[in-house]
Amino acid sequence: MLADKRIAIIGSGTMGRIIASGLLKSGKVKPEQVRATARTKASAEKVARELSVACTTANAEAAEGADLVILCVKPKDVAKAADSLHVGGNRPLVLSIAAGISTAFLEGLFEAGTPVLRAMPNTPCLIGKGMTVLAKGNHATDDHIALATEVFAPLGRVLELEEKHMDTVTGLSASGPAFIYIIIEALADGGVMRGLPRNVATTLVAQMTLGAAEMVLTTGRHPAALKDDVTTPAGCTIAGILALEDGRIRSVLARGVETAARVAGELGK
Ligand SMILES: NC(=O)c1ccc[n+]([C@@H]2O[C@H](COP(=O)([O-])OP(=O)(O)OC[C@H]3O[C@@H](n4cnc5c(N)ncnc54)[C@H](OP(=O)(O)O)[C@@H]3O)[C@@H](O)[C@H]2O)c1
């Protein structure tokens, strides 16, 4: 479906660039199908150079005749960017990745009946290991979800959920990489404290994290059961777990997600 679509990417920062390069790397989209924009000329020129796609500061020009408009600006810039598109009665599919911006708000910015989707990707999309959740607005159909899935599938896993979950998804899988980087750094600190060189400790932790995540995804077993496999009675792992529990690791992590999700919901207000 993507092969014959004209795609406008409005906002070419961290996420806009990741999506554009994913589309191009997938081989389903040719550079001439993509028109990107940025706020400043300097950013636009850099993106055009790096991705070999047309990238300017002219939103209306980029969106003219587009079948798919992907809004990749910060939440506070969504209304202004949408206003500058002038897509009128053309009614392309509008796909927004902005945290906290509802489909109802987006629908109000475009011609009545314009199909709108929200998507919440994350930065590991850069290496094809992302997690993207999609949610439909009032006029979006399963065909629109299928098209958006084509956009994000080359970047990792894609899942559709009801919109009511999108702020939670933002606090969990979109903010989550930052939480995991802190955990990786902290675990490596433990190794460094015991005498490992920093780079070795970081490699051990990162590969271990990758393996543990794959175990959860591929076995489908509950993380608690997988944890039990590692904990020999009276052994070193249960000793370490008790030290973590003394620091309230579970509630600290869960509250981190809850807080990020709450703030995500406030970004659009
Ligand atoms: N970063 C994440 O991990 C992540 C994950 C999921 C979703 N998101 C969502 O993705 C969106 C973008 O985040 P980001 O991290 O990619 O932000 P970013 O790096 O700051 O990029 C924003 C881009 O928007 C451009 N821009 C600003 N106003 C514009 C306008 N009126 N017209 C056209 N372009 C405009 C900026 O241009 P200049 O460079 O010229 O200023 C920049 O290229 C946000 O809404 C965020 O909620 C982010």
Ligand as a Chemical Component Dictionary entry (heavy atoms), coordinates in Angstrom:
data_LIG
# 
_chem_comp.id                   LIG 
_chem_comp.type                 NON-POLYMER 
_chem_comp.pdbx_formal_charge   0 
_chem_comp.three_letter_code    LIG 
# 
loop_
_chem_comp_atom.comp_id 
_chem_comp_atom.atom_id 
_chem_comp_atom.alt_atom_id 
_chem_comp_atom.type_symbol 
_chem_comp_atom.charge 
_chem_comp_atom.model_Cartn_x 
_chem_comp_atom.model_Cartn_y 
_chem_comp_atom.model_Cartn_z 
_chem_comp_atom.pdbx_ordinal 
LIG N1  N1  N 0  11.810 11.500 21.451 1  
LIG C1  C1  C 0  11.098 10.434 21.801 2  
LIG O1  O1  O 0  11.571 9.490  22.445 3  
LIG C2  C2  C 0  9.659  10.344 21.367 4  
LIG C3  C3  C 0  9.004  9.102  21.420 5  
LIG C4  C4  C 0  7.677  9.028  20.993 6  
LIG C5  C5  C 0  7.017  10.154 20.554 7  
LIG N2  N2  N 1  7.666  11.342 20.564 8  
LIG C6  C6  C 0  6.937  12.529 20.079 9  
LIG O2  O2  O 0  7.541  12.889 18.866 10 
LIG C7  C7  C 0  7.409  14.275 18.656 11 
LIG C8  C8  C 0  8.752  14.843 18.212 12 
LIG O3  O3  O 0  9.693  14.582 19.209 13 
LIG P1  P1  P 0  11.249 14.677 18.889 14 
LIG O4  O4  O 0  11.934 14.129 20.075 15 
LIG O5  O5  O -1 11.512 14.111 17.525 16 
LIG O6  O6  O 0  11.392 16.287 18.847 17 
LIG P2  P2  P 0  12.568 17.147 18.191 18 
LIG O7  O7  O 0  13.804 16.351 18.034 19 
LIG O8  O8  O 0  12.619 18.430 18.954 20 
LIG O9  O9  O 0  12.012 17.465 16.721 21 
LIG C9  C9  C 0  10.972 18.374 16.466 22 
LIG C10 C10 C 0  11.048 18.750 15.001 23 
LIG O10 O10 O 0  9.931  19.573 14.689 24 
LIG C11 C11 C 0  10.378 20.672 13.898 25 
LIG N3  N3  N 0  9.380  21.739 14.005 26 
LIG C12 C12 C 0  9.030  22.516 15.072 27 
LIG N4  N4  N 0  8.008  23.320 14.759 28 
LIG C13 C13 C 0  7.704  23.068 13.438 29 
LIG C14 C14 C 0  6.741  23.570 12.528 30 
LIG N5  N5  N 0  5.853  24.524 12.874 31 
LIG N6  N6  N 0  6.720  23.056 11.291 32 
LIG C15 C15 C 0  7.572  22.094 10.900 33 
LIG N7  N7  N 0  8.502  21.570 11.720 34 
LIG C16 C16 C 0  8.563  22.048 12.971 35 
LIG C17 C17 C 0  11.730 20.995 14.470 36 
LIG O11 O11 O 0  12.498 21.779 13.556 37 
LIG P3  P3  P 0  13.875 22.477 14.012 38 
LIG O12 O12 O 0  14.863 21.367 14.203 39 
LIG O13 O13 O 0  14.216 23.346 12.869 40 
LIG O14 O14 O 0  13.567 23.223 15.292 41 
LIG C18 C18 C 0  12.292 19.572 14.613 42 
LIG O15 O15 O 0  12.756 19.129 13.362 43 
LIG C19 C19 C 0  6.907  14.891 19.963 44 
LIG O16 O16 O 0  5.572  15.285 19.824 45 
LIG C20 C20 C 0  7.024  13.765 20.970 46 
LIG O17 O17 O 0  5.967  13.788 21.911 47 
LIG C21 C21 C 0  8.973  11.473 20.929 48 
# 
loop_
_chem_comp_bond.comp_id 
_chem_comp_bond.atom_id_1 
_chem_comp_bond.atom_id_2 
_chem_comp_bond.value_order 
_chem_comp_bond.pdbx_ordinal 
LIG N1  C1  SING 1  
LIG C1  O1  DOUB 2  
LIG C1  C2  SING 3  
LIG C2  C3  SING 4  
LIG C2  C21 DOUB 5  
LIG C3  C4  DOUB 6  
LIG C4  C5  SING 7  
LIG C5  N2  DOUB 8  
LIG N2  C6  SING 9  
LIG N2  C21 SING 10 
LIG C6  O2  SING 11 
LIG C6  C20 SING 12 
LIG O2  C7  SING 13 
LIG C7  C8  SING 14 
LIG C7  C19 SING 15 
LIG C8  O3  SING 16 
LIG O3  P1  SING 17 
LIG P1  O4  DOUB 18 
LIG P1  O5  SING 19 
LIG P1  O6  SING 20 
LIG O6  P2  SING 21 
LIG P2  O7  DOUB 22 
LIG P2  O8  SING 23 
LIG P2  O9  SING 24 
LIG O9  C9  SING 25 
LIG C9  C10 SING 26 
LIG C10 O10 SING 27 
LIG C10 C18 SING 28 
LIG O10 C11 SING 29 
LIG C11 N3  SING 30 
LIG C11 C17 SING 31 
LIG N3  C12 SING 32 
LIG N3  C16 SING 33 
LIG C12 N4  DOUB 34 
LIG N4  C13 SING 35 
LIG C13 C14 SING 36 
LIG C13 C16 DOUB 37 
LIG C14 N5  SING 38 
LIG C14 N6  DOUB 39 
LIG N6  C15 SING 40 
LIG C15 N7  DOUB 41 
LIG N7  C16 SING 42 
LIG C17 O11 SING 43 
LIG C17 C18 SING 44 
LIG O11 P3  SING 45 
LIG P3  O12 DOUB 46 
LIG P3  O13 SING 47 
LIG P3  O14 SING 48 
LIG C18 O15 SING 49 
LIG C19 O16 SING 50 
LIG C19 C20 SING 51 
LIG C20 O17 SING 52 
# 
